Amino acid sequence: MSNNSDRQSRPSRPGAKLNAKASARLGEILRVDHAGEYGAVAIYKGQQAVFGRSAKTQKIADQLKHMQEEEQKHLDAFDELLNEYEVRPTAMTPIWNVAGFGLGVVTALMGEKAAHACTEAVETVIEQHYADQIEEVKDSHPDLSAKFTQFREDELAHRDLAIEEGAHEAPGYALLSKIIDTGCRVAIKITEKI
């Protein structure tokens, strides 16, 4: 009898009310979003490692710091969501950390406009990804949909700032943007499963 009352007093896992397929899909969504925010923080850290060394690049270093702080808030939220929904993070985290930081350093070494082109490319993929997820979870998880909407607005602001700061004027913009876009999309597919 006490065993039954203990069971009734414990809250069920948020994913427990979903069927297995829906629960697996929600796990993929949260894992990918966590990894994406983790990667974004790493990119901005890499760019700041380059731009933060000179007074001449203080403006972009400050912009990157602000964007990194917003991405860190998103990452912290996804840390909590992974725990709440009992979703494991991607096993690719160490690789995404190195890849993100490296991408940040390389694009910063190419110059301010290339760093902004990197931001634009990454944030474009991420905001589109959030838009798809908002539609996918709006009925089943309106709280997550609202959170994703808020995060998407931040990503759009980062993208728009990058465009205003000359992202499209970066040397080899079209190729650089395509490479980063493709890399992000491949990382999303890998992270869904691994």
LINJO-V463686 format. One record per helix or strand. SS is the DSSP state (H for helix, E for strand). FROM is the first residue (numbers start at 1). LEN is the number of residues. If there is no record, write none. Layout:
# LINJO-V463686
<<SS FROM LEN> <SS FROM LEN>>
This chain:
# LINJO-V463686
<<H 2 8> <H 14 4> <H 20 32> <H 55 30> <H 93 18> <H 112 26> <H 142 23> <H 167 3> <H 173 21>>
